[in-house]
Amino acid sequence: MILRGSIFRTLLTATAVAIVISPAAVAGAAKKPIATTNENAHTITVSVPGPLNGCGYLDAGSNPSSNAVLDLIQPSAFLTTTSDVLVGEGGPIAAAELTSLSPETVVYTIASNYAWSNGRLFSGEDLLTWWQYAKSVPSIYTDGYRSIKSLVVNSSSSTVTVIFSKPFSAWSSLFRDISPAPNGTGCSFTSFLKRPTLGPYNVSSASSSQIVLTMNKSWKLNPNRYGRIIIQASAPIPTSNNSNFAGYTIQVNKSLSMTLSAHPEFVSHIGTSDQILELTYAPRTLLTSNVSVREALSLSIQRQKILNSLWGSVTFAPAPATSMLLAQGQNGYPGGSGPGPTLSTTTTTVASASTTTSTTPNVTGNTVGDCLPCAISLLTKNAGYKIVGGILRNSANAPFVIHLAVGPSNLEKTSANLIASQWRAIGIVVYEYFFTNDEAAQSAIAANKYEVGLILRTATTTPSTLARSFYGPNFVDSYSSAIRTASLNKLYDSAISNFNPVTALATWSAFDQTVLGQFWMRPIVTLPTITIWSNTLSNATGSLSVQGFVDQIPSWGTIVTSSSK
């Protein structure tokens, strides 16, 4: 739950305009600890996935952990909750109200007397400068800025009126982590330390392994908050029982589970993250341009066996993914909302091993279930392959060869080995190629240099982010598939312009199923996560994203026990 904000926004329905709720209404609904100490003199250490960097929000090298840090030091109109939705922050941007649908108009109210760390007052001109910069940045995160027709600051710089040239229902994703002079700031830590800040915290020091933040005493929200935050990249659990510690990790394994069991002073939560592991297919190679081949490759992977190999010794069982647009746990995800088998495979886990019982779906064209017999039939009957000497060969006796481009993480590499092993078992020759980043791997797939890719993509608060792989101009962070069709264009335009979240989600689902039905992508799993925090920490909770986890920090406190009073 985000407790920081002074505004709350209900999403627009088909007939109603979003309204502003007073700060008192939000405060009354907020969860409060029974009793806390004053935290201003205290320090908390927070571990997030690394590495950290000095990028601004729209810089090409930004990542979720570094963006989470920005949420604490730069002004935003909206922030991410632990359930991956957006809520109004308050502070310098006091309110953001959608006032009209035709044309779409949003009015931002600027609070008085908020100043950057260099002393300059924050004003409506900062939103204007940010828009002028953002609309020229080639990124999926700037699509909405390019949809703005005009941005007008009133004479006192206290309000900013934004009029869109075409409907953009994800308008609340804009004006986040604003920098006063964004052009040319880059990702160096030297630039990062020089950049003026305006948030609950200021930056004291920064490196790829650690960023130290100290309380901004001029910040008017959440006055009782930790005075110092040490954000570390993939930090180990502290051995001292007196440490204020919280952590977010997707490095879920038996070792971590056993370590936590030996530390009763920490609370931990196993859940799902916003990271989706997906197979993606090249559009125009000889093999993968054939939908029967793509379908066979997809259905042949026994995903639950792979997940059991990855996490079978941990006390939960992730299920195969059912969406390429939404992470498991996000609103509208077609399946279970958290870790656990939701399809036809059941898994029992114990401390040292896992046993699996499977039933095979007997359907061809199933976009969700796995079916090895169906895959063999598609290759031998539809695509004309036969097994000769243990190798699948076509009518010209050429072997079935897959060149697999793999993202950089250890989990991607391990998963690729498991997938390749299953393919080799049915006669496919597989060569694996490892890339230093997922964007490069996907670019190689889109350029038909490899037949198949295995990458991690981050699901954000709107499905439009991942849908951009199949829509619009190609940017590095859009993970372009190089596939564009009239039907997908129509679905995307309809969904992004629909302010009714229920019907918009139905359209995104249709988009999702169209892509999956053509087997251009095969989602493997939403990665699990473990969130950890000291058992004396109040208001902490598990989160779908590292940003949702870090955005809680200004509301955290230390529970006062009877022995410490």
C-alpha positions as MATLAB code, in Angstrom:
seq = 'MILRGSIFRTLLTATAVAIVISPAAVAGAAKKPIATTNENAHTITVSVPGPLNGCGYLDAGSNPSSNAVLDLIQPSAFLTTTSDVLVGEGGPIAAAELTSLSPETVVYTIASNYAWSNGRLFSGEDLLTWWQYAKSVPSIYTDGYRSIKSLVVNSSSSTVTVIFSKPFSAWSSLFRDISPAPNGTGCSFTSFLKRPTLGPYNVSSASSSQIVLTMNKSWKLNPNRYGRIIIQASAPIPTSNNSNFAGYTIQVNKSLSMTLSAHPEFVSHIGTSDQILELTYAPRTLLTSNVSVREALSLSIQRQKILNSLWGSVTFAPAPATSMLLAQGQNGYPGGSGPGPTLSTTTTTVASASTTTSTTPNVTGNTVGDCLPCAISLLTKNAGYKIVGGILRNSANAPFVIHLAVGPSNLEKTSANLIASQWRAIGIVVYEYFFTNDEAAQSAIAANKYEVGLILRTATTTPSTLARSFYGPNFVDSYSSAIRTASLNKLYDSAISNFNPVTALATWSAFDQTVLGQFWMRPIVTLPTITIWSNTLSNATGSLSVQGFVDQIPSWGTIVTSSSK';
ca = [
       0.000    0.000    0.000;
       1.338    3.455   -0.878;
       0.814    5.785    2.064;
       2.874    8.691    0.807;
       0.418   10.324   -1.529;
      -1.831   13.293   -0.948;
      -4.093   12.429   -3.896;
      -5.880    9.351   -5.150;
      -7.245    8.752   -8.607;
     -10.110    6.504   -9.645;
      -9.788    5.296  -13.222;
     -12.152    6.674  -15.794;
     -15.181    4.582  -16.734;
     -17.043    4.824  -20.007;
     -19.190    7.698  -18.786;
     -17.428    9.277  -15.809;
     -14.391   11.527  -15.389;
     -11.698   10.778  -12.797;
     -12.003   12.770   -9.593;
      -9.579   14.097   -7.010;
      -9.968   12.825   -3.443;
      -8.756   14.998   -0.571;
      -5.638   14.075    1.440;
      -7.798   13.335    4.479;
      -9.726   10.661    2.575;
      -6.525    8.846    1.690;
      -5.057    9.185    5.161;
      -8.184    7.745    6.734;
      -7.957    4.634    4.573;
      -4.244    4.099    5.130;
      -2.862    1.228    7.170;
      -1.057    2.509   10.281;
       1.325    0.692   12.614;
       0.135    0.345   16.189;
       3.138    2.281   17.449;
       6.429    3.406   15.947;
       9.578    5.167   16.944;
      10.692    8.379   15.272;
      12.749    7.171   12.331;
      14.580   10.356   11.315;
      17.787    9.361   13.103;
      17.660    5.728   11.924;
      19.118    3.910    8.912;
      17.616    1.122    6.830;
      19.451   -1.070    4.310;
      17.451   -2.155    1.261;
      18.648   -4.815   -1.180;
      17.446   -4.700   -4.802;
      18.524   -6.585   -7.945;
      21.685   -5.065   -9.388;
      23.544   -3.482  -10.866;
      22.598    0.088  -10.049;
      23.325    2.938  -12.432;
      23.055    6.708  -12.712;
      20.491    6.793  -15.530;
      17.521    9.096  -15.673;
      14.073    7.576  -16.136;
      14.082    7.908  -19.947;
      17.728    7.018  -20.541;
      18.312    3.884  -22.606;
      20.375    2.227  -19.875;
      17.800    2.542  -17.111;
      16.604   -0.558  -15.262;
      13.835   -1.251  -12.709;
      16.120   -0.997   -9.663;
      17.630    2.318  -10.723;
      14.185    3.642  -11.608;
      13.024    2.647   -8.142;
      15.756    4.827   -6.655;
      14.594    7.714   -8.852;
      11.118    7.444   -7.302;
      12.688    8.514   -3.999;
      14.631   11.500   -5.332;
      12.691   12.934   -8.297;
       9.105   14.272   -8.552;
       6.374   12.123  -10.095;
       2.669   12.535  -10.728;
       2.008    8.863   -9.931;
       3.854    6.015   -8.246;
       3.574    2.224   -8.339;
       1.806    0.264   -5.619;
       2.832   -3.220   -4.556;
       0.055   -4.618   -6.773;
       1.503   -2.823   -9.821;
      -1.107   -0.096  -10.198;
      -0.546    3.652  -10.141;
      -1.595    6.060   -7.393;
      -1.138    9.804   -7.071;
       1.966   10.827   -5.182;
       1.186   14.408   -4.210;
       4.130   16.555   -3.257;
       5.296   18.954   -6.010;
       2.619   17.691   -8.418;
      -0.276   18.143   -6.011;
      -3.012   16.782   -8.278;
      -3.567   15.343  -11.742;
      -7.134   15.350  -13.013;
      -8.600   14.066  -16.264;
     -11.154   16.772  -17.048;
     -12.313   15.945  -20.571;
     -12.449   13.077  -23.035;
     -13.037   15.064  -26.219;
     -10.346   16.144  -26.549;
      -8.575   14.248  -23.794;
      -7.456   16.882  -21.296;
      -5.482   16.499  -18.083;
      -4.883   19.345  -15.628;
      -1.876   19.146  -13.317;
      -1.815   21.331  -10.196;
       1.618   22.401   -8.968;
       2.141   22.757   -5.223;
       3.792   25.928   -3.999;
       7.054   26.132   -2.065;
       8.668   22.897   -3.270;
      12.247   23.541   -4.374;
      14.902   21.503   -6.164;
      18.033   20.682   -4.186;
      19.804   23.540   -6.005;
      17.293   25.989   -4.499;
      15.181   26.693   -7.590;
      11.418   26.473   -7.059;
       9.559   23.648   -8.797;
       6.952   25.031  -11.232;
       4.788   24.196  -14.219;
       7.734   25.094  -16.451;
       9.427   21.896  -15.262;
       6.601   19.813  -16.769;
       6.860   21.789  -20.011;
      10.633   21.246  -20.217;
      10.213   17.536  -19.477;
       7.564   17.111  -22.186;
       9.663   18.925  -24.792;
      12.545   16.598  -23.996;
      10.548   13.376  -23.580;
       8.642   13.495  -26.868;
      11.936   13.349  -28.780;
      13.316   10.322  -26.882;
      12.935    7.081  -28.920;
      11.352    4.909  -26.224;
       8.114    3.069  -25.516;
       7.904    5.120  -22.311;
       7.542    8.311  -24.349;
       4.678    7.184  -26.612;
       2.199    9.162  -24.507;
       4.238   12.355  -24.710;
       4.121   12.160  -28.515;
       0.332   11.921  -28.260;
       0.167   15.329  -26.538;
      -0.996   18.126  -28.816;
      -0.325   21.038  -26.480;
       0.921   21.753  -22.980;
       0.035   25.146  -21.524;
       1.394   26.570  -18.263;
      -0.782   29.262  -16.686;
       0.625   32.698  -15.865;
       1.474   31.799  -12.258;
       2.972   28.387  -13.206;
       0.555   26.767  -10.749;
      -1.393   24.670  -13.261;
      -0.470   22.840  -16.436;
      -3.150   21.906  -18.974;
      -2.288   19.001  -21.265;
      -4.398   18.328  -24.373;
      -3.878   15.109  -26.323;
      -4.131   14.864  -30.109;
      -5.462   11.294  -29.765;
      -6.741    9.344  -26.750;
      -4.049    7.871  -24.527;
      -5.697    6.028  -21.647;
      -2.353    5.324  -19.915;
      -1.870    9.057  -19.225;
      -1.134    8.353  -15.546;
       2.159    6.703  -16.592;
       3.502   10.090  -17.735;
       5.467   12.744  -15.816;
       7.422   10.336  -13.689;
      10.850   10.948  -12.134;
      11.190   14.357  -13.742;
      14.637   15.909  -13.990;
      15.011   19.702  -14.239;
      17.628   19.509  -17.015;
      17.188   16.116  -18.657;
      19.032   16.652  -21.931;
      22.433   15.010  -22.054;
      22.509   13.890  -18.422;
      23.523   10.339  -19.324;
      24.020    7.393  -16.996;
      27.317    8.238  -15.321;
      27.355    8.485  -11.546;
      29.113   11.836  -11.883;
      26.071   13.216  -13.692;
      23.753   11.421  -11.283;
      25.333   13.093   -8.245;
      25.219   16.536   -9.876;
      21.581   16.253  -10.960;
      19.204   18.322   -8.761;
      16.762   16.213   -6.766;
      13.279   16.792   -5.373;
      11.733   13.963   -3.385;
      11.681   12.436    0.093;
      15.452   11.856   -0.181;
      18.664   13.339   -1.586;
      21.715   11.441   -2.860;
      24.832   11.314   -0.669;
      26.921    8.808   -2.626;
      26.444    6.406   -5.523;
      28.136    3.448   -7.190;
      27.025    0.370   -9.114;
      26.836   -1.592   -5.854;
      25.465    1.004   -3.418;
      23.522    4.271   -3.355;
      23.161    6.165   -0.083;
      20.183    8.483    0.355;
      19.559   10.962    3.162;
      16.277   12.514    4.177;
      15.164   15.681    2.411;
      14.070   17.748    5.402;
      12.024   20.067    3.161;
       9.787   17.229    1.916;
       6.345   17.849    3.434;
       4.938   14.319    3.178;
       5.746   11.476    5.601;
       7.783   13.492    8.107;
       8.373   10.399   10.273;
      10.534    8.357    7.938;
      13.945    6.717    7.958;
      16.586    9.446    7.800;
      19.075    7.373    5.827;
      18.602    4.636    3.236;
      21.438    2.434    2.024;
      20.321    0.811   -1.235;
      22.581   -2.089   -2.158;
      22.678   -4.285   -5.243;
      21.893   -7.912   -4.346;
      23.059   -7.538   -0.744;
      23.256  -10.608    1.515;
      20.974  -10.961    4.513;
      22.695   -9.237    7.452;
      23.963  -11.351   10.314;
      23.167   -8.737   12.947;
      19.741   -9.003   14.550;
      19.755   -5.258   15.125;
      19.858   -4.283   11.441;
      16.860   -2.612    9.798;
      16.801   -4.546    6.542;
      14.491   -5.148    3.585;
      15.176   -6.939    0.331;
      13.608   -7.800   -3.019;
      15.050  -10.580   -5.170;
      14.185  -12.816   -8.113;
      17.143  -15.068   -7.223;
      14.819  -17.605   -5.626;
      16.462  -20.877   -4.680;
      16.758  -23.531   -1.990;
      19.812  -21.857   -0.458;
      17.962  -18.594    0.168;
      14.932  -20.447    1.503;
      17.087  -22.357    3.996;
      18.954  -19.205    5.017;
      15.686  -17.441    5.776;
      14.425  -20.362    7.820;
      17.431  -19.870   10.091;
      16.638  -16.186   10.636;
      13.349  -15.794   12.536;
      14.076  -12.078   12.904;
      13.050  -11.623    9.242;
       9.650  -11.901    7.578;
       9.658  -13.222    4.009;
       7.051  -13.458    1.282;
       7.196  -15.691   -1.798;
       5.259  -14.215   -4.676;
       5.469  -13.368   -8.350;
       7.458  -10.591   -9.954;
       6.850   -8.457  -13.056;
       9.479  -10.418  -15.029;
       8.267  -12.795  -17.762;
      10.526  -15.417  -19.357;
       9.455  -15.857  -22.987;
      10.407  -17.638  -26.182;
      10.223  -15.452  -29.262;
      10.395  -16.540  -32.897;
      12.026  -14.912  -35.912;
       9.445  -13.769  -38.486;
      11.122  -14.793  -41.725;
      13.585  -17.642  -41.289;
      12.880  -20.764  -43.335;
      11.810  -22.660  -40.242;
       9.957  -20.173  -38.056;
       8.021  -18.473  -40.836;
       5.997  -21.722  -40.793;
       3.269  -21.505  -38.126;
       3.219  -25.311  -37.744;
       6.900  -25.250  -36.809;
       6.396  -22.421  -34.315;
       3.459  -24.266  -32.796;
       5.398  -27.531  -32.605;
       8.381  -25.874  -30.938;
       6.044  -24.219  -28.438;
       3.937  -27.241  -27.556;
       6.936  -29.576  -27.338;
       8.372  -27.788  -24.311;
       7.196  -29.409  -21.105;
       7.305  -26.200  -19.136;
       6.258  -27.578  -15.765;
       9.207  -29.985  -15.822;
      11.497  -27.035  -16.510;
       9.973  -25.031  -13.663;
      10.302  -28.001  -11.337;
      13.988  -28.277  -12.270;
      14.487  -24.589  -11.531;
      12.469  -24.316   -8.316;
      11.321  -27.800   -7.317;
      13.357  -27.772   -4.109;
      11.694  -24.581   -2.875;
       8.388  -24.766   -1.003;
       6.186  -23.529   -3.830;
       5.500  -24.414   -7.442;
       5.337  -21.725  -10.162;
       2.958  -22.480  -13.008;
       3.591  -22.128  -16.750;
       2.706  -18.661  -17.992;
      -0.583  -17.984  -19.788;
       0.075  -14.449  -21.063;
       2.827  -12.613  -22.891;
       1.460   -9.173  -21.874;
       0.752   -9.614  -18.171;
       2.751  -11.039  -15.301;
       1.075  -13.563  -13.033;
      -0.543  -11.584  -10.232;
      -1.340   -8.515  -12.339;
      -4.958   -7.512  -12.786;
      -6.488   -9.432  -15.685;
      -3.900  -12.208  -15.797;
      -5.651  -15.257  -17.341;
      -4.951  -17.838  -14.690;
      -3.918  -18.110  -11.073;
      -2.861  -14.969   -9.236;
       0.261  -16.333   -7.564;
       2.772  -19.177   -7.415;
       1.251  -22.597   -7.857;
       0.212  -24.898  -10.716;
      -2.867  -23.621  -12.544;
      -2.855  -25.927  -15.555;
      -2.880  -29.679  -15.975;
       0.341  -30.429  -14.101;
       0.522  -30.815  -10.326;
       3.696  -30.696   -8.288;
       4.521  -31.751   -4.770;
       7.701  -30.269   -3.304;
       9.807  -31.402   -0.391;
      13.087  -30.180    1.030;
      15.383  -31.988   -1.358;
      13.378  -33.139   -4.357;
      10.193  -32.768   -6.321;
       7.823  -35.263   -7.823;
       5.605  -34.430  -10.733;
       2.402  -35.912  -12.049;
       1.335  -34.709  -15.479;
      -1.619  -35.066  -17.744;
      -1.200  -34.155  -21.382;
      -3.790  -31.974  -23.120;
      -4.987  -33.713  -26.255;
      -5.624  -30.599  -28.291;
      -3.844  -29.061  -31.241;
      -3.645  -25.290  -31.432;
      -3.829  -24.908  -27.658;
      -2.153  -21.581  -26.885;
      -1.709  -22.418  -23.210;
      -1.116  -26.121  -22.558;
       1.915  -28.199  -23.511;
       1.507  -31.272  -25.703;
       4.517  -33.262  -26.870;
       2.492  -35.766  -29.003;
       0.787  -32.819  -30.711;
       4.190  -31.276  -31.453;
       5.533  -34.510  -32.989;
       2.419  -34.792  -35.144;
       2.765  -31.207  -36.365;
       6.395  -31.754  -37.366;
       5.914  -35.103  -39.081;
       2.486  -34.649  -40.663;
       2.165  -30.896  -41.249;
       5.783  -29.835  -41.740;
       6.986  -33.011  -43.452;
       9.812  -34.044  -41.125;
      10.850  -37.572  -40.282;
      13.261  -39.009  -37.745;
      16.403  -40.493  -39.309;
      19.089  -41.757  -36.963;
      17.550  -39.873  -34.063;
      17.522  -36.542  -35.963;
      14.504  -34.818  -37.494;
      15.117  -34.310  -41.226;
      13.072  -32.770  -44.029;
      12.392  -34.264  -47.447;
      15.801  -33.046  -48.659;
      17.436  -34.877  -45.717;
      18.463  -31.575  -44.108;
      18.426  -31.701  -40.298;
      16.071  -29.570  -38.216;
      18.488  -27.021  -36.729;
      17.625  -24.262  -34.219;
      19.973  -21.405  -33.360;
      18.825  -20.146  -29.958;
      19.672  -16.588  -28.836;
      19.687  -16.359  -25.030;
      19.571  -13.398  -22.656;
      22.320  -12.705  -20.096;
      21.001  -13.902  -16.736;
      21.943  -17.218  -15.185;
      18.256  -18.151  -15.091;
      17.932  -17.573  -18.841;
      21.026  -19.655  -19.522;
      19.865  -22.499  -17.283;
      16.371  -22.404  -18.803;
      17.845  -22.412  -22.312;
      19.853  -25.538  -21.490;
      16.728  -27.281  -20.203;
      14.689  -26.288  -23.278;
      17.482  -27.312  -25.633;
      17.708  -30.682  -23.872;
      13.993  -31.320  -24.439;
      14.268  -30.337  -28.109;
      17.321  -32.526  -28.641;
      15.425  -35.446  -27.139;
      12.945  -35.314  -30.042;
      15.621  -35.000  -32.734;
      16.170  -31.242  -33.049;
      19.732  -29.960  -33.363;
      20.173  -26.926  -31.084;
      22.989  -24.375  -30.887;
      22.894  -21.827  -28.059;
      24.259  -18.268  -28.279;
      24.505  -16.057  -25.192;
      23.983  -12.283  -25.333;
      25.036   -9.557  -22.920;
      21.527   -8.061  -22.826;
      17.989   -9.076  -23.727;
      17.476   -6.170  -26.127;
      20.356   -7.346  -28.311;
      19.060  -10.910  -28.298;
      15.601   -9.801  -29.421;
      17.040   -7.474  -32.084;
      18.928  -10.443  -33.543;
      15.708  -12.479  -33.622;
      13.760   -9.661  -35.291;
      16.537   -9.445  -37.900;
      16.202  -13.219  -38.568;
      19.804  -13.931  -37.523;
      18.578  -16.687  -35.184;
      15.377  -18.715  -35.309;
      14.421  -18.560  -31.631;
      15.199  -16.322  -28.664;
      14.795  -16.759  -24.919;
      14.514  -13.420  -23.132;
      13.187  -11.730  -20.012;
      10.755   -8.833  -20.414;
       9.328   -6.553  -17.738;
       5.555   -6.149  -17.507;
       4.600   -2.643  -16.406;
       1.396   -1.073  -15.120;
      -0.183   -1.139  -18.593;
      -0.225   -4.026  -21.120;
       0.636   -1.515  -23.856;
       4.323   -1.705  -22.887;
       4.790   -5.336  -23.909;
       2.222   -5.092  -26.705;
       4.512   -2.579  -28.412;
       6.622   -5.511  -29.627;
       3.914   -5.913  -32.271;
       2.877   -2.308  -32.855;
       4.264    1.030  -33.977;
       7.825    2.254  -34.497;
      10.714    0.060  -33.426;
      12.650    1.256  -30.388;
      15.374   -0.638  -28.523;
      13.205   -0.980  -25.415;
      10.122   -2.057  -27.390;
      11.684   -5.481  -28.094;
      10.296   -5.349  -31.600;
       9.181   -8.653  -33.099;
       9.319   -7.157  -36.644;
       5.727   -8.391  -37.018;
       2.987   -5.857  -37.788;
      -0.548   -6.780  -38.843;
      -3.747   -4.822  -39.448;
      -5.650   -6.855  -36.841;
      -3.076   -6.226  -34.106;
      -2.908   -2.522  -35.002;
      -6.663   -2.273  -34.648;
      -6.700   -4.046  -31.291;
      -3.868   -1.910  -29.918;
      -5.476    1.369  -31.017;
      -8.794    0.297  -29.522;
      -7.287   -0.728  -26.170;
      -4.990    2.271  -25.654;
      -7.821    4.710  -26.394;
     -10.348    2.999  -24.113;
     -10.745    4.659  -20.697;
     -12.968    1.895  -19.361;
     -10.460   -0.473  -17.708;
     -12.760   -3.493  -17.932;
     -13.428   -3.331  -21.664;
      -9.862   -2.199  -22.377;
      -8.550   -5.264  -20.586;
     -10.794   -7.483  -22.714;
      -9.238   -5.921  -25.818;
      -5.714   -6.415  -24.483;
      -6.639  -10.042  -23.832;
      -7.742  -10.409  -27.457;
      -4.417   -8.893  -28.560;
      -2.569  -11.316  -26.281;
      -4.428  -14.360  -27.565;
      -3.950  -13.330  -31.200;
      -0.172  -13.266  -30.755;
      -0.143  -16.506  -28.768;
      -2.501  -18.176  -31.247;
      -0.032  -17.470  -34.047;
       2.789  -18.700  -31.796;
       4.986  -15.645  -32.342;
       5.768  -15.816  -28.629;
       5.620  -18.576  -26.054;
       5.539  -17.386  -22.433;
       7.392  -19.777  -20.129;
       6.867  -18.413  -16.622;
       6.446  -15.312  -14.516;
       9.541  -15.316  -12.354;
       8.982  -15.813   -8.631;
      10.256  -13.336   -6.085;
      11.086  -13.311   -2.403;
      10.655  -10.121   -0.433;
      12.312   -9.939    2.976;
      12.122   -7.458    5.830;
      12.983   -7.173    9.520;
      10.084   -8.371   11.658;
      10.142   -5.055   13.499;
       9.411   -3.174   10.269;
       5.847   -1.865    9.959;
       3.861   -1.356    6.731;
       6.185   -3.483    4.572;
       4.577   -6.040    2.275;
       5.412   -8.160   -0.760;
       5.356   -6.557   -4.188;
       5.006   -7.501   -7.862;
       7.814   -5.111   -8.808;
      10.965   -3.691   -7.290;
       9.553   -0.201   -7.865;
       6.388   -1.068   -5.952;
       8.562   -2.369   -3.124;
      10.904    0.637   -2.925;
       8.060    3.152   -3.302;
       6.783    2.010    0.106;
       9.925    3.050    1.996;
       8.788    6.533    3.129;
       5.844    4.874    4.896;
       7.892    2.269    6.747;
       8.449    2.489   10.475;
       9.773    0.438   13.375;
       7.230   -1.295   15.585;
       7.620   -0.430   19.228;
       7.358   -3.559   21.385;
       6.403   -3.508   25.031;
       9.974   -4.401   26.047;
      11.411   -1.450   24.161;
       8.995    1.200   25.398;
];
